[in-house]
Amino acid sequence: MNERIKRLRQASLDAPNCLSAERALLITEFYKSDAAHGVSSPLMRAMAFRYILSNKFICVNPDELIVGERGPAPKATPTYPEINLHSMKDLEILHSREKVSFQVDEEFRKVYSEKVIPFWSGKTNRERIFGNMTPEWLAAYDAGIFTEFQEQRAPGHTVAGEKIFRKGMLDIIDDIYLAKKELDFMNDPAAYDKREELRAMEIAARALIDFAERYAVKLDRMAQMETDLVRKSELHQMAEICRRVPAHAPQTFHEALQHYWFVHVGVITELNPWDSFNPGRLDQHLYPFFRKEIDEGALTKEKATEILQSFWVKFNNHPSPPKVGVTALESNTYTDFALINLGGVKPDGSDAVNELSYLLLDVIEEMRILQPSSMVQVSKKNPERFLRRAVNIVKTGFGQPSLFNTDAIIQELVRQGKSLVDARNGGASGCVETGAFGTEAYFLTGYFNLPKILELTLHNGRDPHSGRQLGLQTGDPGQFNAYEDLLEAFQRQLTYFIDLKIRGNNTIERIYAIHMPVPFLSLIIDDCVARGIDYVAGGARYNTSYIQGVGLGSITDSLTALRTHVFEKKDIAMEQLLEAMRRNFEGYEDLRYRLLYETPKFGNDDDVADEQAVQVFERFFKTVDGKPNTRGGVHRINLLPTTSHVYFGSVMGAMPDGRQAGLPLSEGISPVQGADVHGPTAVVKSVAKIDHLRTGGTLLNQKFSPDFFADDTAIAKVAALVRTYFRLDGHHIQFNVVSADTLRKAQETPEDYRDLIVRVAGYSDYFNDLGKDLQDEIIRRTEHSEVTS
């Protein structure tokens, strides 16, 4: 990287996380004003969006080529009091917590205590949600049976498609006018509501144009004062770009990136839509601009790289807004989960890898920062060179890029009812979640604790952690005569809690549709404008709600232990096992040894264990898949934890697989930490036995010793492992390339390992920024030293 990018990158790394009161103050001012009264909900949200963009500070950082910040400075993180309200206690926790603190100055505290908290108390969407949940839902939520994404985040886990690189805001306004003309007030009872939504969309589109103009004015003023002639010329050029985009469709490489970034800032200013909003398949969207300017001599590869690297820094300037309540203490690390997709196939199914794909891989390797995260879509159509280039970056050990199976993603989306072209244009966002880019609103509704359902089953519906009767009374497990009796009881508990979760999901979706529409986000996702319906109300072409299953390895090993020892060998009585679990295996060390070391384990290509994983998967899938949401779509499953496997384990006692109380569960679809002892090929064969194609994403972590990646032969073996797994229809795989010894040393002397980055779940983070429970869990993951060919 050149000197400019080195300065930008270092400034981003050095910028302190802090909370900014700017957005909270502006949204409070607007809601208190006369303008917020007597208008429809979409219009109110659009006018609030316009008010924020019209009054927020215009920040231009030294050296940068792409402008626009979420707050008034890099890493100055806004809050969203209309969604959830930080208490003064939350602010103190965020300010003083040991890991990843957010500075909260006296001005912020004063604004919050005197203006924000008094106005929003009792009015937030979080309070609205909890006030509408049943006692049974609240009890299950409190017990850690499931989480709820929307209680602190707005819906919007989505990815931009080609549209925003081909249309400007004025083009979209033309589409709005056409949609208005087609409203049928004679026969469509929703025509009025649609008109209000379309009016709101136009306000939001024009607000972003005006926001860019404010930047143009600022840049021109800076240029007038600039004495360095090169920078003066750059500032004038950047001002011209801001006057062209986002009003008009971009015409150049630089314009395309700036255009997208204004849209990005608009989306995350309107609300905090579970973050993850990103440009998706960047090499596909940018390649026409890149190729045209390279051929004309208007752009060099070096300049394109510099602009891309400046673009990368913008993502890194945006830590995710921190949470409230107990999660302010628990969720130390949260990136924005923006996931850049590279590779894959074109709409006609041919190889999509191009020259820009490789240039972007160079940017990823050289920048080596947490955000944006990156992935490569690997299809059988893609050249081996592309996969090996990605693996060569993986071996450097900062957890990027992750690897995804394009051919599986396409089959997953087509099975869900997407057109083949929309499926080919799709990919993954956030951690591993599949979506049709630019056309789908896919909501992540929360994590679901599968091992907890088994724990409740083994206690006749009573939660041993809290002592409360949470589930159904499905029978005394000591009276089960066969393994099938246990599975039937498990199924009854699973159905009860899934239905409880989905009823809550549907209520929450309506709350957002009524109270928190997003007219700006609706502009850029097909077919919201054409339908005149908001993104959160079902306006998108496809509308999916996901429930994320957690702990597949843990529940598999627990069921295998029960089947093997209680029902088949009958060498452990159910009552004896339950008593050992109640005592956390104290005094039952020999029994625990048998459970740990004399029982088949998931992840070793052992059908005795793996068939329990298939059994759980099938039951989870059939209980969720196809159940309707309120947006004209249905619920689907995926299997990923982020960091919830640590939380879920903390609210559980000991389990039949020998796991002791409070320890983390297995993460993703990975085996229990340390249980896979037959190498990575056995792991991929085990996890491939579930049907990934009926999910919306699965997450598989592997850990390799850095010594393994010593030569090209090793790189080829890892590439072959990936290809093999993907031929078995695996969805995703990612690697931690770091030794357990290094991680232990980093725990002991963190000051010596400040730049150590590890793969956590579907994202990377600094090892020092992780809580000790999560650090220990990563250390326990099996470290493979070789891949057999």
PyMOL commands that set and color helices and strands:
alter all, ss='L'
color gray80, all
select helices_A, chain A and resi 3-14+22-32+34-36+41-55+88-96+106-120+125-132+135-142+149-151+163-166+169-181+191-225+229-244+253-270+282-296+301-316+326-330+355-367+384-394+406-415+420-424+450-457+477-479+483-515+519-523+528-531+535-537+552-568+574-582+589-597+607-624+644-650+680-687+692-694+706-709+712-727+740-748+750-752+767-769+772-780
alter helices_A, ss='H'
color red, helices_A
select strands_A, chain A and resi 18-19+76-77+339-343+373-378+402-405+427-429+433-435+440-449+542-550+634-639+701-704+732-737+757-759+764-766+783-784
alter strands_A, ss='S'
color yellow, strands_A
deselect
rebuild
show_as cartoon
